Amino acid sequence: MPPRIGLLIDFLVETYQITVLSGVADEVREQGASLVCFVGGYLCSPETPGFEFQRNIAYDLVGPENVDGLVMASGVLAKLIGPTAFQRFSERYRPLPMVSIALPLAGRCSVLVDNPAGLRAALTHLIEGHGYRRIAFIRGTAGNLEAEERYQVYTDVLASYGLPLDPDLVAPGDFTMSTGRSAIRLLLDERQASFDAVVAANDNMALGVVEALRDRSRRVPEDVAVVGFDDIPETRFATPPLSTVRQPLYEQGRRAAQLVLGALRGETLPEQVSLPTELVLRRSCGCPVASRVISRESEAARQRDFLHQNLRAEREARVLLGEISHVLMGASNLTEQMEMVAQELPRLGITSCYLALYERESTFPSEWSRLILAYDETGRLDRTSEVGGQRFLTRRLFPEDLGPGDRQQAFVVEPLYYEGLPLGFAVLKLVPGVAIYGTLCGQLSGVLKAGLMAQQLAERNAELEKRTLELEAAYVALQDNQKKLLMTEKLATLGWLTAGIAHEMNTPLAAVRMALADLTKLTQEYEISLDDPGITPEDNREIAQEMHQALQLAQKAAEQAVGYVRSIKSQTRDLEPQERVQFKVASVIRDSLLLLNHLLRRSKCAVIFEVASDEIQLYGSPSRLAQVITNLIVNAIDASAEKGEGQIKLRLAASAAEVTLHVDDQGSGIEPETLSKIFDPMFTTKPFGQGTGLGLSIVNDIVTGDFGGRIEVTSQPGQGTTFILHFPHHA
């Protein structure tokens, strides 16, 4: 594989950058190496207005996976951030061999030009050759090393000739033609300054100066002389031709590439290489056309023809680009768009192209990308069945099996992004002299964004249709299952009702059984006493009293069972609510405790009932409150079973707003993770077959549903539980 040289540059629009690229590309090609030109804009921060920061992602693609050495157009890259920040930026590319152009970097080889000598010669010529004394100066981008160096030369030369430094004759600029025009507006229209000549820190600004002076009817050089810096091709054919300092841009690019390729062969890089500048005198400074220029008229004509050809080629490329963009916007989806790109881009001379989209991640560029288009002179390369395109490591720029392999190539890498959203990147064949890559990729980004949105919409519509069909099928199945479940639900309801009845009937029936057992025992005692002369009438009366109490207990239990059965009949017959009356709470509690007396004795549990007043009343169904008391006491008895005994305490009180009933036990308590579930139907912690899980559920339903109250529960495992029931006076 041939060596791969990377070039980091901001844009491929202005003559400066295109000329530097041409020098690098020619040297790389002649040495049999490959070139990858990463175009990522000026380095800036995420806070920079607009979306320029998204372009910088192109520089994050650079690494040993795709280049063996680097040339950096540092002078333009560092335009916004300055030398110190750019020095830090360059550290990311170690240990790759690197050469910096136009900006010295510590520990790096730098190719520089002799700015001071060239500009000093230009200023000296204006002062000595033409006698100008009031010379205005348009500075370059603030913080740019070359711009600051050129301004320093301006101040030094003025001082050496004893000329004052007039701040009103100094205007800011940023190396663009528009700031040259702005500078004249500032100097003439706002400051009303007078001057004999204008020196601009580069040719672009100088050409803007000439244009702005012409708009104000100021003749160049008769009224104002103008001198630039760089000697870009446009200066030779300006009206009048522009005097300038020739900066060897092409030679800088070429020399930088030579040094990097030499380093790859093991040659030691020098710290700096300085190239000379040259004063080029033309009409704009007031010089007549020199004889040597006349003698070279034919060469100038050839250069003019060459420039015109380039301009014509660029205009044609932009027309083609407009046509291609129009065609692409007619595509209905991403697949069609890529087919059209593969057909249309070769018209621009771009005979090799790779387009990739980042995989969706939180940081960009993502580690992996998806290839959505690849073609070369032989046709499409990316015919794959892989959904979303062939997956590859982003820093490889394209899948290895689809790359140029051992063939020498020259590519331009441009970021693809839409406003603040990074999309991916384009790897395009370098076409010499064509400056449309940025515009092309901007249009591709818009087309891709539209295509991706259309694709996402289509996918969502397809998913929606799929879900709709699934829902329709589910609805049909649901209707069928409803019929099947109807009987099951009826049976389940019957089972639930049966379980509830069994649970609620258990307590009164147990009381009846206990009363009958006591009566049987007392009857046997009485029969024995008839033949026992030692039994006194007093003993018989005591036996009779106990028999009477047992009968009362059986009667009350039977009444409670009958009342419950009636309520069930009423609810299942016509769903009418239970009879609601004003009743005394203490009386219901005492009756409930009486029914549970046998169970309390058997469980060795003692009950303490504290009541603030026997006159405390509630409005509702007394039998429903009796169910609440019964279930809570049974629950407390069960909780005390592990200890074999325990105390259960009930406290009844009333306030103006409500009636409260505390039920405390000293039993096993409730685990925190279980506490939230105790009122769920069928929930129980008892072994299978020993509990229905309905007791506390019934309590909650009655308190909240029948009485409009609420329940608080606190519990400490191993220490006991407290239920606090809150009843409003009128539910």
C-alpha positions in Angstrom: 0.0 0.0 0.0 1.4 3.5 -0.9 2.1 5.9 2.0 -1.0 7.9 2.9 -0.6 11.7 3.6 -3.3 13.6 5.3 -3.9 17.3 4.8 -5.9 19.3 7.3 -7.4 22.5 5.8 -10.3 24.7 6.6 -12.0 25.2 3.2 -11.4 24.6 -0.5 -12.9 27.8 -1.8 -10.3 30.6 -1.7 -7.2 30.6 -3.9 -4.9 30.5 -0.9 -6.2 27.0 0.2 -6.6 25.6 -3.3 -3.0 26.7 -4.1 -1.6 25.1 -1.0 -3.6 21.9 -1.7 -2.3 21.9 -5.3 1.3 21.9 -4.0 0.7 19.1 -1.6 -1.3 17.0 -4.1 1.4 17.3 -6.9 4.2 16.3 -4.6 2.3 13.4 -3.1 1.3 12.1 -6.6 4.8 12.4 -8.0 6.2 10.4 -5.1 3.6 7.6 -5.6 1.8 8.3 -2.4 -1.9 8.8 -1.6 -3.6 12.0 -0.3 -6.5 12.3 2.1 -7.6 16.0 2.5 -9.8 16.6 5.5 -11.9 19.8 5.1 -13.4 20.8 8.5 -13.5 24.6 8.6 -11.9 26.9 11.1 -11.3 25.3 14.5 -13.8 26.8 16.9 -15.7 26.0 20.1 -19.2 24.5 20.5 -20.3 28.0 21.6 -19.4 29.5 18.2 -22.6 31.0 16.6 -24.1 29.0 13.8 -23.2 25.4 13.1 -19.5 25.8 12.1 -18.5 23.6 15.0 -20.1 20.6 13.3 -17.6 20.9 10.5 -14.8 20.3 12.9 -15.9 16.7 13.4 -14.0 16.0 10.1 -10.7 16.4 12.1 -11.9 13.8 14.6 -11.8 11.3 11.8 -8.1 11.6 11.3 -5.8 8.9 12.7 -3.3 6.1 12.0 -6.2 4.1 10.6 -6.3 6.3 7.5 -3.1 8.3 7.3 0.6 7.8 7.9 1.7 11.4 8.1 0.1 14.9 8.3 0.4 18.3 6.7 -1.6 20.9 8.6 -2.6 24.3 7.1 -2.2 25.7 10.6 -2.3 29.4 9.6 -5.9 29.2 8.5 -7.0 26.4 10.9 -6.0 28.5 13.9 -7.7 31.7 12.6 -10.3 31.8 15.4 -8.6 29.9 18.3 -5.0 31.2 18.1 -1.6 29.5 18.3 -1.7 28.3 21.9 -5.0 26.4 21.5 -3.9 25.1 18.1 -0.7 23.7 19.7 -2.9 21.7 22.1 -5.1 20.6 19.3 -2.2 19.2 17.3 -1.1 17.0 20.2 -4.0 14.6 19.5 -2.2 13.4 16.4 1.1 12.2 18.0 3.1 10.2 17.1 2.3 10.7 13.4 4.9 12.7 11.5 3.5 16.2 11.1 4.4 19.4 9.3 2.8 22.8 10.0 2.3 25.4 7.3 2.3 29.2 8.2 2.4 28.7 12.0 5.4 27.6 14.1 4.5 24.8 16.6 6.7 23.6 19.4 8.1 20.2 18.7 6.8 20.2 15.2 8.4 20.9 11.8 7.0 24.1 10.3 7.2 25.5 6.8 7.1 29.3 7.1 7.6 32.3 4.8 9.7 35.4 5.4 6.8 37.7 6.1 8.9 40.6 7.5 11.2 40.9 4.5 8.5 40.9 1.9 6.2 43.4 3.6 9.1 45.6 4.6 10.1 45.8 1.0 6.6 46.8 0.0 6.4 49.6 2.6 9.9 50.8 1.8 8.9 51.0 -1.9 5.8 53.1 -1.1 7.8 55.5 1.1 11.0 55.8 -0.9 9.8 55.0 -4.4 6.6 57.0 -4.4 7.0 59.4 -1.4 3.9 58.3 0.4 3.6 59.4 4.0 0.1 58.6 5.1 -0.2 54.9 4.6 -3.3 53.0 5.9 -3.1 49.4 7.0 -5.8 46.7 7.1 -5.0 44.0 9.6 -5.7 40.3 9.4 -7.6 38.1 11.8 -6.9 39.1 15.4 -4.7 36.5 17.1 -3.5 35.1 13.8 0.3 34.9 14.0 1.0 36.0 10.4 -1.5 38.8 10.7 0.2 40.1 13.9 3.6 39.7 12.4 2.7 41.8 9.3 1.1 44.5 11.5 4.3 44.6 13.6 6.4 45.2 10.4 4.0 48.1 9.5 4.6 49.8 12.8 8.4 49.2 12.7 8.8 50.6 9.2 6.8 53.7 10.0 9.0 54.2 13.1 12.2 53.7 11.2 11.2 56.5 8.8 10.0 58.8 11.5 6.4 58.5 10.4 3.7 58.7 13.1 1.5 55.7 13.8 -2.0 57.1 13.4 -4.7 54.8 14.9 -7.3 56.3 12.5 -5.3 54.7 9.6 -5.5 51.2 11.0 -8.6 49.1 10.3 -9.5 45.5 11.4 -10.0 42.7 8.9 -10.1 38.9 8.7 -8.5 38.1 5.4 -11.7 38.2 3.4 -12.7 40.5 0.5 -15.7 41.8 2.4 -13.6 43.2 5.3 -11.5 45.0 2.7 -14.6 46.8 1.6 -15.7 47.4 5.2 -12.3 48.9 6.0 -12.6 51.6 3.3 -16.1 52.4 4.6 -14.6 52.8 8.1 -11.7 54.9 7.0 -13.4 57.2 4.5 -17.1 57.3 5.5 -16.8 57.1 9.3 -13.4 58.4 10.2 -13.1 60.8 7.3 -9.4 59.9 7.2 -7.0 61.0 4.5 -4.3 58.7 3.1 -2.0 58.2 0.1 -1.9 54.4 0.1 -3.4 51.3 1.6 -1.5 48.2 2.5 -3.7 45.1 3.2 -2.5 42.0 5.1 -3.5 39.8 2.2 -4.7 40.0 -1.4 -8.4 39.3 -0.8 -8.7 42.3 1.4 -6.7 44.4 -1.1 -9.0 43.5 -3.9 -12.0 44.5 -1.7 -10.2 47.8 -1.1 -9.8 48.5 -4.8 -13.5 47.7 -5.4 -14.7 50.0 -2.5 -12.5 52.9 -3.7 -13.9 52.5 -7.2 -17.4 52.7 -5.8 -16.4 56.0 -4.2 -14.8 57.4 -7.4 -11.3 57.1 -6.0 -8.9 56.1 -8.7 -6.2 53.5 -8.1 -3.3 54.4 -8.2 -3.9 58.1 -9.1 -5.8 58.9 -5.9 -4.8 56.0 -3.6 -2.2 53.3 -4.1 -3.0 49.8 -3.0 -0.7 46.9 -2.1 -1.6 43.3 -1.0 0.1 40.2 0.2 0.1 36.6 -1.3 0.1 37.1 -5.1 -2.9 35.0 -5.8 -3.8 34.6 -9.5 -6.6 37.1 -9.4 -4.2 40.0 -8.6 -2.6 39.7 -12.0 -5.8 40.3 -13.8 -7.4 42.9 -11.5 -8.0 46.4 -12.8 -5.5 47.8 -12.3 -3.1 44.7 -11.7 -2.4 44.6 -8.0 1.1 45.1 -6.6 1.7 42.5 -3.9 4.2 40.4 -1.9 4.4 37.0 -3.5 4.0 34.3 -0.9 5.1 30.9 -2.3 1.8 29.1 -1.4 2.3 26.3 -3.9 5.9 25.8 -2.8 4.8 25.7 0.9 2.4 22.9 0.2 4.9 21.1 -1.9 7.7 21.4 0.6 5.5 20.3 3.5 4.6 17.2 1.7 8.2 16.5 0.8 9.2 16.7 4.5 6.4 14.4 5.7 7.2 11.8 3.1 10.9 12.1 4.0 10.1 11.5 7.7 8.2 8.3 6.7 11.5 7.2 5.1 13.4 7.8 8.3 14.7 11.3 7.5 15.1 13.8 10.4 12.7 16.7 10.2 14.1 20.2 10.7 12.4 22.5 13.2 11.7 25.1 10.6 11.9 25.7 6.9 11.6 29.3 5.8 10.8 30.2 2.2 11.5 33.7 0.8 8.8 36.2 -0.3 9.1 38.5 -3.3 7.8 42.0 -3.9 5.8 42.0 -7.2 5.3 45.5 -8.6 2.3 46.2 -10.8 0.1 49.2 -11.6 -1.8 49.5 -8.3 1.1 51.1 -6.4 1.7 53.7 -9.1 4.6 51.9 -10.9 4.5 52.0 -14.7 4.4 48.7 -16.6 8.0 47.5 -16.5 9.8 46.4 -19.6 10.3 43.0 -18.2 6.6 42.7 -17.8 6.1 43.8 -21.4 8.6 41.2 -22.5 6.6 38.6 -20.7 3.3 39.6 -22.2 2.8 36.3 -23.9 3.4 34.4 -20.6 0.9 36.7 -18.9 -1.6 36.0 -21.7 -1.1 32.3 -21.1 -1.7 32.7 -17.4 -4.8 34.8 -18.1 -6.1 32.1 -20.4 -5.4 29.4 -17.7 -7.2 31.4 -15.1 -10.1 32.0 -17.4 -10.3 28.3 -18.2 -10.4 27.5 -14.4 -13.1 30.1 -13.8 -15.1 28.8 -16.7 -14.6 25.2 -15.4 -15.8 26.2 -12.0 -18.8 28.0 -13.3 -19.7 25.0 -15.4 -19.3 22.8 -12.3 -21.6 25.0 -10.3 -24.2 24.9 -13.0 -23.9 21.1 -13.0 -24.2 21.1 -9.3 -27.4 23.0 -9.4 -28.8 20.6 -11.9 -27.7 17.6 -9.8 -29.3 19.1 -6.7 -32.6 19.6 -8.5 -32.5 16.0 -9.7 -31.7 14.7 -6.2 -34.6 16.6 -4.6 -36.9 14.7 -6.9 -36.0 11.3 -5.3 -38.7 9.9 -3.0 -36.4 7.9 -0.7 -32.8 7.3 0.3 -32.3 4.4 -2.0 -33.4 6.5 -5.0 -31.2 9.4 -3.9 -28.1 7.2 -3.7 -28.8 5.8 -7.2 -29.0 9.4 -8.5 -25.8 10.5 -6.8 -23.9 7.6 -8.3 -25.2 8.6 -11.8 -24.8 12.4 -11.5 -21.6 13.1 -9.5 -19.3 11.7 -12.2 -20.5 14.6 -14.4 -18.4 16.8 -12.0 -15.4 14.6 -12.5 -15.9 12.9 -9.1 -15.5 9.3 -10.4 -15.0 7.8 -6.9 -17.2 8.4 -3.9 -18.0 6.9 -0.5 -21.0 8.2 1.6 -21.4 7.0 5.1 -23.8 7.8 8.0 -22.9 7.6 11.6 -24.6 5.1 13.8 -26.7 6.8 16.3 -24.7 7.5 19.4 -24.3 10.2 22.1 -20.9 11.4 20.7 -19.7 12.0 17.2 -18.1 10.8 15.2 -19.5 7.4 16.3 -17.1 4.4 16.5 -19.1 2.7 13.7 -20.7 4.0 10.5 -22.9 2.6 7.8 -21.9 2.8 4.1 -24.9 4.0 2.1 -23.1 4.6 -1.2 -19.8 3.6 -2.8 -18.8 3.8 -6.5 -15.7 4.1 -8.6 -14.8 4.1 -12.3 -16.2 0.5 -12.5 -19.6 1.3 -11.1 -21.4 0.7 -7.8 -19.4 -1.1 -5.1 -21.9 -1.2 -2.2 -24.4 -3.8 -3.3 -25.0 -5.5 0.0 -27.9 -7.2 1.7 -26.9 -5.8 5.1 -29.8 -3.7 6.5 -28.9 0.0 6.7 -25.7 -0.4 4.7 -22.4 -2.2 5.3 -21.1 -1.5 8.8 -17.4 -0.4 9.2 -15.2 1.3 11.7 -15.6 5.0 11.1 -11.9 6.0 11.1 -11.2 3.6 8.3 -13.3 6.0 6.2 -14.8 3.1 4.1 -14.9 -0.7 4.4 -11.5 -2.3 3.7 -12.9 -4.6 1.0 -14.3 -1.7 -1.0 -11.3 0.6 -0.7 -8.7 1.4 -3.4 -6.3 -1.1 -1.9 -2.8 -0.6 -3.3 -3.9 1.9 -5.9 -2.7 5.5 -5.5 -5.6 7.8 -4.8 -6.4 11.4 -3.8 -9.6 12.0 -1.7 -11.3 14.9 -0.1 -13.2 14.1 3.2 -16.0 16.5 4.0 -18.5 16.3 7.0 -22.2 15.8 6.3 -24.4 17.6 8.8 -27.7 19.4 8.9 -27.8 22.4 11.1 -26.7 21.1 14.6 -27.1 17.4 13.7 -24.0 15.4 12.5 -25.1 12.9 9.8 -21.9 11.3 8.5 -19.2 12.1 6.0 -18.3 12.0 2.3 -15.1 10.7 0.8 -14.8 12.2 -2.7 -12.2 11.9 -5.4 -10.0 15.0 -5.6 -10.6 16.9 -8.8 -7.8 19.5 -9.3 -8.9 23.1 -9.4 -12.5 22.3 -8.5 -13.7 24.3 -5.4 -17.3 22.9 -5.0 -16.8 20.3 -2.3 -18.2 22.3 0.5 -21.3 23.4 -1.5 -21.8 19.8 -2.8 -21.6 18.3 0.7 -24.0 21.0 2.0 -26.5 20.0 -0.6 -25.9 16.3 0.0 -26.5 16.9 3.7 -29.9 18.5 3.0 -30.9 15.7 0.6 -29.8 13.1 3.1 -31.7 14.7 5.9 -34.8 14.8 3.8 -34.3 11.2 2.7 -33.7 10.0 6.2 -36.9 11.7 7.4 -38.8 10.1 4.6 -37.3 6.7 5.4 -38.1 7.1 9.1 -41.7 8.1 8.2 -42.1 5.1 5.9 -40.7 2.8 8.6 -43.1 4.3 11.2 -46.0 4.0 8.8 -45.1 0.3 8.1 -44.8 -0.3 11.8 -48.1 1.4 12.4 -49.8 -0.7 9.8 -48.3 -3.8 11.3 -49.5 -2.8 14.8 -52.9 -2.0 13.4 -53.2 -5.5 11.8 -52.0 -7.0 15.1 -54.6 -5.0 17.1 -57.4 -6.0 14.7 -56.4 -9.7 15.1 -56.1 -9.3 18.8 -59.6 -7.6 18.9 -61.1 -10.6 17.0 -59.4 -13.0 19.4 -60.5 -10.9 22.4 -64.1 -11.1 21.3 -63.8 -14.9 21.0 -62.1 -15.1 24.3 -64.8 -12.9 25.9 -67.4 -15.5 25.1 -65.2 -18.2 26.5 -64.3 -16.3 29.6 -67.8 -15.2 30.3 -68.7 -18.5 31.9 -65.3 -18.7 33.5 -65.8 -15.3 35.0 -69.3 -16.2 36.3 -67.8 -19.3 37.9 -64.9 -17.3 39.3 -67.4 -14.8 40.8 -69.3 -17.6 42.3 -66.1 -19.0 43.7 -65.2 -15.6 45.2 -68.6 -15.2 46.7 -68.5 -18.8 48.1 -65.1 -18.1 49.6 -66.3 -14.9 51.2 -69.4 -16.6 52.6 -67.3 -19.4 54.0 -64.9 -17.0 55.6 -67.7 -14.8 57.2 -69.8 -17.8 58.3 -66.8 -19.5 60.0 -66.8 -17.3 63.1 -70.5 -17.5 64.1 -70.7 -21.2 63.2 -67.6 -21.8 65.4 -69.4 -20.0 68.2 -72.5 -22.1 67.7 -70.3 -25.3 67.8 -68.5 -24.1 71.0 -71.9 -23.3 72.6 -73.3 -26.7 71.7 -70.2 -28.3 73.1 -70.6 -26.4 76.4 -74.3 -27.3 76.5 -73.5 -30.9 76.0 -71.0 -30.8 78.8 -73.3 -28.9 81.1 -76.2 -31.3 80.3 -74.0 -34.3 81.3 -73.0 -32.6 84.5 -76.7 -31.9 85.3 -77.7 -35.5 84.7 -75.0 -36.7 87.0 -76.0 -34.2 89.7 -79.5 -35.7 89.8 -78.2 -38.9 91.5 -75.6 -37.1 93.6 -77.0 -36.2 97.1 -74.1 -33.8 97.6 -75.2 -31.4 94.8 -77.1 -28.5 96.3 -79.8 -26.4 94.7 -77.3 -23.6 94.4 -75.0 -25.9 92.3 -77.9 -26.7 90.0 -78.8 -23.0 89.6 -75.1 -22.3 88.6 -75.2 -25.1 86.1 -78.5 -23.7 84.7 -77.0 -20.2 84.5 -74.1 -21.5 82.5 -76.4 -23.4 80.2 -78.4 -20.2 79.7 -75.2 -18.3 78.7 -74.3 -21.0 76.2 -77.7 -20.8 74.7 -77.4 -17.0 74.4 -74.1 -17.4 72.7 -75.5 -19.9 70.3 -78.5 -17.7 69.6 -76.4 -14.6 68.9 -74.1 -16.5 66.7 -77.0 -18.0 64.8 -78.6 -14.5 64.4 -75.3 -13.2 63.0 -75.1 -16.1 60.5 -78.8 -15.6 59.5 -78.2 -11.8 59.1 -75.2 -12.4 56.9 -77.1 -14.9 54.8 -80.0 -12.4 54.4 -77.5 -9.7 53.3 -76.1 -12.1 50.7 -79.5 -12.8 49.4 -80.3 -9.1 49.2 -77.1 -8.3 47.4 -77.4 -11.2 44.9 -81.1 -10.6 44.3 -81.5 -6.9 43.7 -78.1 -5.3 44.8 -79.9 -3.0 47.2 -77.6 -1.5 49.8 -77.6 -2.9 53.4 -79.9 -1.2 55.9 -78.2 1.9 57.3 -79.1 3.1 60.8 -77.6 5.1 63.6 -76.2 2.7 66.1 -73.9 2.6 69.2 -70.5 1.3 68.4 -69.5 0.0 71.8 -72.5 -2.4 71.9 -71.5 -3.9 68.5 -67.9 -4.4 69.6 -69.0 -6.1 72.9 -71.3 -8.5 71.0 -68.6 -9.3 68.6 -66.1 -10.0 71.4 -68.7 -12.3 73.1 -69.0 -14.4 69.9 -65.2 -14.7 69.9 -64.8 -15.5 73.6 -64.4 -19.2 73.0 -61.6 -18.6 70.4 -59.9 -16.1 72.7 -59.9 -18.6 75.6 -58.6 -21.4 73.4 -55.8 -19.2 72.0 -55.0 -17.9 75.5 -55.5 -14.3 74.3 -56.8 -11.6 76.6 -58.9 -8.7 75.3 -58.9 -5.2 76.8 -61.6 -2.9 75.5 -61.3 0.8 76.4 -64.1 3.1 75.4 -64.3 6.8 76.0 -68.2 6.7 76.0 -70.8 4.1 75.4 -72.8 6.7 73.5 -70.4 7.0 70.5 -72.5 6.3 67.4 -72.0 5.6 63.7 -74.3 5.7 60.8 -74.4 2.5 58.7 -74.8 -1.2 59.0 -74.1 -2.7 62.5 -73.6 -6.2 61.0 -71.0 -4.8 58.6 -69.1 -3.3 61.5 -69.4 -6.6 63.4 -67.7 -8.2 60.4 -64.8 -5.7 60.7 -64.4 -6.3 64.4 -64.5 -10.1 64.0 -61.9 -10.2 61.2 -59.5 -7.9 63.0 -59.7 -9.9 66.3 -59.3 -13.2 64.4 -56.3 -11.6 62.6 -54.8 -10.6 66.0 -55.4 -14.0 67.5 -53.6 -15.6 64.5 -50.7 -13.2 64.8 -50.3 -14.2 68.5 -50.3 -18.0 67.7 -46.5 -18.2 67.5 -46.0 -16.8 71.0 -48.8 -19.1 72.3 -50.6 -16.2 74.0 -51.0 -12.4 73.8 -53.0 -9.3 74.7 -55.3 -7.6 72.3 -56.4 -4.1 73.1 -59.2 -2.1 71.6 -59.6 1.7 72.1 -62.7 3.5 70.9 -62.8 7.3 70.9 -64.6 10.1 69.1 -63.8 13.7 68.1 -65.9 16.3 66.3 -64.8 15.1 62.9 -64.6 11.3 63.3 -64.7 8.1 65.3 -61.5 6.2 65.7 -60.9 2.6 66.7 -57.4 1.3 67.6 -56.8 -2.5 67.5 -53.4 -3.4 68.9 -51.8 -6.9 69.2 -48.5 -8.1 70.5 -48.1 -10.8 67.9 -45.6 -11.6 65.2 -46.0 -8.3 63.3 -45.9 -7.7 59.5 -42.7 -7.5 57.4 -42.2 -4.2 55.6 -42.3 -5.7 52.1 -45.7 -7.4 53.0 -47.4 -4.4 54.6 -48.5 -2.9 51.3 -50.2 -6.1 50.2 -52.3 -7.1 53.3 -55.5 -5.6 51.9 -55.2 -7.4 48.5 -57.9 -10.1 47.9 -56.6 -13.6 48.5 -53.3 -12.4 49.9 -52.1 -14.5 52.8 -48.9 -15.5 54.5 -50.3 -18.6 56.0 -49.5 -22.1 54.6 -51.7 -23.3 51.8 -55.1 -24.4 53.1 -54.9 -22.5 56.4 -56.2 -19.1 55.3 -58.4 -17.6 52.5 -56.7 -14.2 52.3 -60.1 -12.5 52.5 -60.3 -11.2 56.1 -58.4 -8.0 55.8 -59.6 -7.4 52.3 -63.2 -7.6 53.6 -62.2 -5.2 56.5 -60.8 -2.7 54.0 -63.8 -2.9 51.7 -66.3 -2.3 54.5 -64.4 0.5 56.2 -63.8 2.4 52.9 -66.9 1.4 51.0 -69.7 1.1 53.5 -68.5 3.7 56.0 -66.4 6.0 53.8 -63.5 5.7 56.2 -59.8 4.8 56.0 -57.3 2.5 57.7 -53.8 3.2 59.0 -51.5 0.3 59.8 -48.2 0.3 61.7 -46.2 -2.8 62.5 -42.9 -3.9 64.0 -41.9 -7.5 63.1 -41.8 -9.5 66.4 -43.5 -6.8 68.4 -47.0 -6.5 67.1 -49.4 -4.5 64.8 -51.8 -1.6 65.2 -54.8 -1.0 63.0 -56.3 2.5 63.3 -59.8 2.8 61.8 -61.1 6.3 61.0 -64.9 6.6 60.5 -66.6 9.8 59.6 -69.7 10.6 61.7 -71.9 10.5 58.6 -70.7 8.5 55.6 
